[in-house]
Amino acid sequence: MKAQLESIFFRNHDKQFLIDAVGGGALSFGEVAGRAADLASRFQSAGICRGDRVGIVMPNGVDLIVFYLACLFGGFAAVPVNGALAPKDRIFILSRARLKALITDALVQDYVSAPFTVYGTSFMAVLTEASRAEVKRCFDAISDDDLFSIHFTSGTTSVPKGVAHRVGALLSNAHSFNKAFGIGCNRSFVHIMPMDYMAGFLNTLLCALMAEATLIIAPQFSAGSALRFWDPIVRHGGDLIWMSPTMLATLVRIDRHTAGTMYCRGRDVKILCATAPLPLRVRMDFRAKYGVDAIETYGLSELLLITANDGLAGIKDGSVGCAIPDVCIEIRDLAGQVQPCNTDGFIFVTTPHTMAGYLDMDSGQPTPLASPWFDTGDVGYLDEDGYLFVTGRSKDLIIRGGFNISPRLIEETLLRHPHIANVAVVGLPHEFYGEEIVAAVILEPGSQLESFEVELRILCREQLSAGATPDRYVSFVEFPVTQVGKVQKNKIREFIAQRLLS
């Protein structure tokens, strides 16, 4: 992929690449490459060599993008560390990543005892633009087999895992996804995801780069930024936005202005949804308000982007779509036998874009997978058109009275009730049934659970099998979520268990 990457930067040397809608200013492809090459040279002068790992703790912005590209140019592995992580997870990552250096906007003395060199953000200040010849030398040295990134999982259910990816896998995955779904150089991406998560790194940054598109750096999404969400998009002409279901739902509820609805209905805006399952109601509410259908995608940190609900058969309700080229999906039963169409089972994927491996915490090196087929941990089925339907996580399956219950089917059913704003279904231990079904619900403003709980029970009895009806309903003001909008069901389960014990 390095030849294609070099062609992208030189062919688009004077084309606008980054627009900073937060701090102001813009940079062309050539200017970004020049700054990245200069930073790579600074790293090398500081004794950082090809194959070394460089960590970074820094908020979204141009500097973080330049850092990633400097690692690509210099052959270093970028290790982003989210500053919002719990201190124990941050310490764990920094102690296991085998860093040679760390760039941080935090106080340097916070890392004074670290076994690596710590630089403040001044290390990246006033970067000059390297010459075209120096940039060319950087491209010549890139290898598709170089480790490019090590992203650590959030560690919500266990210690964080280090997921290592090589240059070729990351860039070819972004290229294949763009090609499969018609994303090209005429697009203007909008970056609102955390750049230190895989979705912010791959989906928005690398996909924009490989599409030769413009990338608008807007404020990272939050309840506050949602109030003026469309302002930088309208101002700079953004027309492709990666969002999470939580972001879509928040925007529908909070955005009271007409700028977004008018803008979306006046041009070809593409919304891609990632990081968590997209409830049908959220998708329909968003489409009703903005006139744009959010396209659900499916991917994993280990396997990168896999599908999008935008195939030859159009958009199918409840599906995450069909696979990109060279990616194969199988549905298997407990015995490992491949299942026919429309039969639920465990989702296995094989892809040329798979990770180099999880970091072995003793050696610090990635351990390759034993099999090319990866157990995603999800359950679902393929239909006759090759569209994938994910019906739940295998670890979230509720086993009640010996039967497997899919939480997602219950969630989709409850979301049809007008007083339910959001729902998360979990299983709790039960002496007789093994597990009982508990529906955690967020209510629409002014609603009281007691006034319509009977209606919910009737709705579930009509739409679901008898064993899938929730045993309890528990009201929440908000759900705990990760920075990319994944609902943390383990924390919901713990909270409900504690509430029932008290």
C-alpha positions in Angstrom: 0.0 0.0 0.0 2.9 2.3 0.4 3.1 3.1 -3.3 -0.5 4.1 -3.3 0.0 6.2 -0.2 2.9 8.0 -1.7 0.8 8.7 -4.8 -2.0 10.1 -2.7 0.2 12.7 -1.0 2.2 13.8 -4.1 -0.9 13.8 -6.4 -2.8 15.9 -3.9 0.2 18.0 -2.8 -1.7 21.3 -3.0 -5.2 20.0 -2.2 -6.7 20.9 1.2 -6.5 17.9 3.6 -7.1 19.1 7.1 -9.5 21.9 8.1 -9.2 22.8 11.8 -12.7 23.9 12.7 -11.7 24.3 16.4 -8.4 26.2 16.4 -8.6 27.6 12.8 -6.5 27.2 9.8 -6.0 24.5 7.1 -3.3 22.3 5.7 -2.8 20.7 2.3 -1.7 17.1 1.8 1.8 18.3 1.1 2.0 20.5 4.2 0.8 17.7 6.4 3.3 15.3 4.9 6.1 17.8 5.3 5.3 18.3 9.0 5.0 14.6 9.6 8.4 14.0 8.0 9.9 16.8 10.1 8.5 15.2 13.3 9.7 11.8 12.3 13.2 13.3 11.8 13.0 14.8 15.3 12.1 11.5 16.8 15.1 9.9 15.0 17.4 12.7 16.3 16.1 11.9 19.8 17.3 8.3 19.4 14.0 6.7 18.5 14.5 4.0 15.9 12.4 2.0 13.4 10.3 -0.5 15.3 10.3 1.5 18.5 7.0 2.4 20.1 5.9 6.0 20.9 3.0 6.7 23.2 0.9 9.8 23.2 -1.7 11.4 25.6 -3.2 14.3 23.7 -6.7 15.5 22.8 -8.1 15.6 19.3 -6.4 18.0 16.9 -4.0 18.5 14.0 -1.0 17.7 16.2 -2.3 14.2 16.9 -2.9 13.5 13.2 0.6 14.7 12.4 1.9 12.4 15.2 0.2 9.4 13.7 1.7 10.1 10.2 5.1 10.8 11.7 5.0 7.3 13.2 4.0 5.9 9.8 6.9 7.8 8.1 9.5 6.8 10.7 8.5 3.2 11.1 7.5 3.7 14.7 4.4 2.1 16.3 1.9 4.7 17.6 0.4 3.8 21.0 -2.4 6.3 21.8 -3.4 6.4 25.5 -6.8 8.0 26.2 -6.5 10.5 29.0 -10.0 9.7 30.2 -9.1 6.1 31.1 -9.2 5.1 34.7 -5.8 5.6 36.3 -5.3 1.9 36.8 -5.9 1.2 33.1 -3.6 4.1 32.1 -0.8 2.8 34.4 -1.3 -0.7 33.1 -1.0 0.4 29.4 2.1 2.5 30.0 3.8 -0.3 32.0 3.1 -3.0 29.3 3.4 -1.2 26.0 7.2 -1.3 25.9 7.4 2.4 25.0 10.6 4.2 24.0 9.0 7.6 24.5 5.8 9.3 25.4 4.4 12.6 24.2 1.9 14.1 26.6 0.1 17.3 27.3 -0.1 16.3 31.0 2.5 17.4 33.5 5.7 15.7 32.6 6.4 15.1 36.3 3.4 12.8 36.4 5.6 10.3 34.5 8.9 11.1 36.2 9.5 7.4 37.2 8.5 6.0 33.9 10.9 3.6 32.1 10.8 5.6 28.9 11.6 9.2 27.9 8.8 11.6 28.4 8.4 14.7 26.2 6.0 17.6 26.7 3.9 18.8 23.7 6.5 21.5 23.1 8.4 18.7 21.4 5.9 19.1 18.5 5.8 22.8 18.6 6.7 24.9 15.5 7.2 22.0 13.2 8.9 23.0 9.9 7.9 21.5 6.6 10.4 19.0 5.3 11.4 19.1 1.7 9.8 16.9 -1.0 13.0 14.9 -1.2 12.9 14.2 2.6 9.3 13.2 2.3 10.1 10.9 -0.6 12.8 9.2 1.6 10.2 8.7 4.3 7.9 7.0 1.8 10.7 4.8 0.4 11.4 3.5 4.0 7.8 2.5 4.8 7.0 -1.2 4.9 3.6 -2.7 4.8 4.8 -5.1 7.5 5.8 -2.4 10.0 3.7 -2.2 13.1 1.7 1.1 12.8 -0.6 1.1 15.8 -1.2 -0.6 19.1 -4.6 0.3 20.5 -5.6 -1.0 23.9 -9.2 -2.2 24.5 -11.1 -0.4 27.2 -10.8 -3.1 29.8 -14.4 -2.9 30.9 -14.6 -6.6 31.7 -10.9 -7.5 32.2 -7.5 -5.9 31.9 -6.9 -4.0 28.6 -5.7 -6.0 25.6 -3.1 -4.5 23.3 -4.3 -4.9 19.7 -1.4 -4.5 17.2 -1.9 -3.7 13.5 0.5 -3.4 10.6 0.7 -0.7 8.0 -0.6 -2.8 5.1 -3.6 -4.1 7.0 -4.8 -0.7 8.2 -4.4 1.1 4.9 -5.8 -1.7 2.7 -8.8 -2.0 5.0 -9.6 1.7 4.7 -9.1 1.5 0.9 -11.3 -1.6 0.5 -14.1 -0.1 2.6 -14.0 3.2 0.6 -14.0 1.3 -2.7 -16.8 -1.0 -1.7 -19.2 1.7 -0.7 -18.3 4.5 -3.1 -16.4 6.9 -0.8 -14.1 9.0 -2.9 -12.1 12.3 -3.1 -15.2 14.4 -3.5 -16.2 13.8 0.1 -15.5 16.0 3.1 -15.2 13.9 6.2 -16.1 15.3 9.6 -14.0 14.2 12.6 -16.0 14.1 15.9 -14.8 10.7 17.3 -11.9 10.4 19.9 -8.8 10.1 17.8 -7.1 7.8 20.3 -9.8 5.1 19.7 -9.8 2.8 16.7 -13.0 4.3 15.3 -11.4 7.8 15.3 -8.1 6.5 14.0 -9.3 4.2 11.2 -12.8 5.1 10.3 -12.4 8.8 10.2 -8.7 9.6 9.7 -7.3 6.7 7.6 -10.5 6.3 5.5 -10.4 10.0 4.7 -6.7 9.8 3.8 -7.1 6.7 1.6 -10.2 8.3 -0.1 -8.0 11.4 -0.9 -10.8 13.4 0.8 -10.8 16.6 3.0 -11.0 16.1 6.7 -12.7 18.6 8.9 -11.6 18.5 12.6 -14.8 19.5 14.5 -15.2 19.5 18.3 -15.1 16.0 19.8 -18.7 14.9 20.3 -20.3 15.6 23.7 -23.7 16.7 25.0 -22.3 20.3 24.9 -21.0 20.1 21.3 -24.3 18.6 20.2 -26.0 22.0 20.9 -24.1 23.6 18.0 -23.2 20.3 16.2 -24.0 21.4 12.7 -22.3 24.9 12.8 -18.7 23.8 11.7 -20.2 21.2 9.3 -22.3 23.8 7.5 -19.5 26.4 7.6 -16.9 24.0 6.0 -19.2 21.9 3.8 -18.8 18.5 5.6 -20.8 15.7 4.0 -19.5 12.4 5.5 -19.8 11.8 9.3 -18.9 8.7 11.3 -21.1 8.6 14.4 -22.2 6.1 17.2 -25.8 5.2 18.0 -25.5 7.2 21.2 -24.4 10.3 19.2 -27.3 9.9 16.8 -29.8 9.6 19.6 -28.3 12.5 21.5 -28.4 14.7 18.5 -32.1 13.9 17.8 -33.0 14.8 21.4 -30.8 17.9 21.9 -30.5 19.7 18.5 -33.3 22.3 18.5 -32.0 24.3 15.5 -33.0 24.0 11.9 -29.6 24.4 10.4 -28.9 20.7 10.4 -32.2 19.6 9.0 -32.0 22.2 6.2 -28.4 21.4 5.4 -29.0 17.6 5.3 -32.0 17.9 3.1 -30.2 20.2 0.7 -27.2 18.1 -0.2 -25.8 14.5 -0.2 -24.8 13.9 3.4 -23.6 10.4 4.3 -23.9 9.2 7.9 -22.0 6.0 8.9 -22.7 4.4 12.2 -20.1 2.4 14.2 -19.0 1.2 17.6 -22.3 -0.4 18.8 -25.6 -1.8 17.5 -27.9 0.8 15.9 -31.4 0.4 17.3 -34.1 0.6 14.5 -35.9 3.4 16.4 -32.8 5.6 16.7 -32.2 5.2 12.9 -35.8 6.0 12.1 -35.9 9.0 14.4 -32.7 10.4 12.9 -34.1 9.9 9.3 -37.4 11.5 10.2 -35.6 14.6 11.6 -32.7 15.0 9.1 -33.9 13.1 6.0 -30.7 11.0 6.0 -30.5 7.3 6.6 -27.7 6.3 9.0 -25.8 3.3 7.5 -24.9 0.8 10.2 -21.4 -0.8 9.9 -19.8 -3.7 11.6 -16.2 -4.1 12.7 -13.9 -5.1 15.5 -10.6 -3.6 16.7 -9.0 -6.9 15.9 -10.4 -7.2 12.3 -11.1 -3.6 11.4 -14.0 -2.7 9.2 -16.0 -5.7 8.0 -19.5 -4.7 6.6 -21.8 -1.8 5.9 -25.6 -1.9 5.4 -25.3 -0.4 1.9 -25.1 -3.4 -0.5 -26.8 -4.3 -3.8 -30.1 -5.0 -2.0 -30.1 -1.6 -0.4 -30.5 -0.9 3.3 -32.1 -3.7 5.2 -33.7 -3.0 8.6 -31.8 -4.7 11.4 -28.8 -5.6 9.3 -25.2 -4.5 9.4 -24.9 -5.3 5.7 -22.6 -7.3 3.5 -18.9 -7.8 3.7 -16.2 -5.8 1.9 -14.2 -7.7 -0.7 -11.8 -10.5 0.5 -13.6 -10.7 3.9 -15.6 -13.9 4.5 -18.2 -14.5 7.2 -19.5 -17.9 8.5 -22.2 -18.7 11.0 -21.4 -21.7 13.1 -23.2 -23.7 15.8 -21.7 -24.9 19.1 -20.1 -27.9 17.3 -18.4 -25.6 14.7 -20.6 -26.6 11.9 -21.5 -23.9 9.3 -25.1 -23.0 9.4 -27.5 -22.3 6.5 -29.0 -18.9 5.7 -31.3 -17.4 8.2 -30.1 -19.7 11.0 -28.7 -18.1 14.2 -25.2 -19.0 15.3 -21.8 -17.7 16.3 -20.2 -15.2 13.9 -16.7 -16.1 12.6 -14.7 -13.9 10.2 -11.6 -14.3 8.1 -10.0 -11.2 6.6 -6.6 -10.2 5.1 -6.8 -7.1 7.4 -6.6 -9.0 10.7 -4.4 -7.7 13.5 -0.8 -8.7 13.9 -1.9 -10.1 17.2 -2.6 -9.3 20.8 0.5 -8.1 22.8 2.0 -10.8 24.9 2.4 -9.1 28.3 5.6 -11.0 29.0 7.5 -10.5 25.7 5.8 -7.4 24.6 5.4 -8.8 21.1 2.2 -9.4 19.2 1.1 -13.1 19.2 -0.4 -14.1 15.8 -3.8 -15.8 15.8 -3.7 -19.6 15.8 -6.4 -19.7 13.1 -7.3 -17.4 10.2 -11.0 -17.6 11.4 -11.7 -15.3 14.2 -14.5 -15.8 16.7 -16.1 -12.4 17.0 -18.0 -13.1 20.2 -21.2 -12.1 18.4 -24.2 -14.1 17.4 -26.4 -13.6 14.4 -27.2 -14.9 10.9 -26.7 -14.3 7.2 -29.6 -14.0 4.8 -29.9 -15.1 1.2 -28.3 -11.9 -0.1 -25.3 -12.2 2.2 -26.4 -9.5 4.6 -25.3 -10.1 8.2 -27.7 -9.6 11.1 -26.1 -9.4 14.5 -28.6 -10.4 17.2 -26.4 -10.1 20.2 -23.1 -10.7 22.0 -22.4 -14.3 23.0 -21.3 -13.1 26.4 -24.6 -11.0 26.7 -26.8 -14.0 25.9 -29.2 -14.7 28.7 -29.8 -18.4 29.5 -33.2 -18.6 31.1 -34.6 -22.0 31.9 -32.1 -23.6 29.5 -33.1 -21.3 26.5 -30.8 -18.7 24.9 -32.4 -15.3 25.0 -31.1 -12.4 22.8 -31.1 -9.1 24.6 -31.1 -7.1 21.4 -34.5 -8.5 20.3 -36.0 -7.5 23.6 -34.4 -4.1 23.4 -35.8 -3.4 19.9 -39.2 -4.5 21.1 -39.2 -2.2 24.1 -38.0 0.8 22.1 -41.3 0.7 20.2 -43.0 2.0 23.2 -43.4 5.8 23.1 -42.3 6.4 26.7 -39.0 4.5 26.3 -36.0 6.6 25.3 -33.3 3.9 25.6 -33.0 0.4 27.0 -30.4 -2.1 27.9 -31.4 -5.7 28.7 -29.1 -7.8 31.0 -29.3 -11.1 32.8 -29.0 -11.5 36.6 -28.5 -14.8 38.5 -31.7 -16.6 39.5 -32.0 -19.7 41.7 -34.6 -21.5 39.6 -34.2 -20.2 36.0 -30.5 -19.7 36.1 -30.9 -16.1 34.9 -33.7 -13.6 35.1 -34.2 -10.9 32.4 -33.9 -7.3 33.6 -34.6 -4.4 31.4 -32.8 -1.2 32.3 -34.8 1.7 30.8 -34.3 5.4 30.3 -37.7 7.1 30.1 -38.9 10.0 28.0 -39.1 13.3 30.0 -42.2 13.4 32.3 -42.8 9.6 32.1 -43.2 7.4 35.2 -42.4 3.7 34.8 -45.1 2.6 37.2 -47.8 4.1 35.0 -47.1 2.0 31.9 -45.1 -1.0 33.1 -48.2 -3.2 32.4 -48.2 -1.9 28.8 -44.5 -3.0 28.5 -45.4 -6.5 29.7 -48.2 -6.8 27.2 -46.1 -5.5 24.3 -43.4 -8.1 25.1 -45.8 -10.9 25.4 -47.3 -10.0 22.0 -44.0 -9.6 20.2 -41.6 -12.1 21.9 -41.6 -15.7 23.0 -43.0 -16.3 26.5 -39.5 -17.0 27.9 -38.1 -13.7 26.6 -40.4 -11.3 28.5 -38.4 -9.3 31.1 -38.9 -10.2 34.7 -38.0 -6.8 36.0 -37.8 -3.2 34.8 -35.4 -0.7 36.4 -35.4 3.0 35.6 -32.1 4.8 34.9 -31.4 8.5 34.3 -28.5 7.7 32.0 -26.4 4.7 31.1 -22.7 4.4 31.6 -21.0 4.5 28.2 -17.5 4.6 26.8 -16.1 7.6 25.0 -17.3 6.1 21.7 -20.8 5.5 22.9 -20.8 1.8 23.8 -23.2 1.1 26.6 -21.3 -0.6 29.5 -23.7 -3.5 30.3 -21.3 -4.9 32.9 -21.7 -1.7 34.9 -25.4 -1.7 34.5 -25.6 -5.3 35.7 -23.4 -4.4 38.8 -25.6 -1.3 39.6 -28.8 -3.3 39.4 -27.4 -6.1 41.5 -26.3 -3.6 44.2 -29.7 -1.8 44.1 -31.6 -5.1 44.5 -29.4 -6.1 47.5 -29.8 -2.7 49.3 
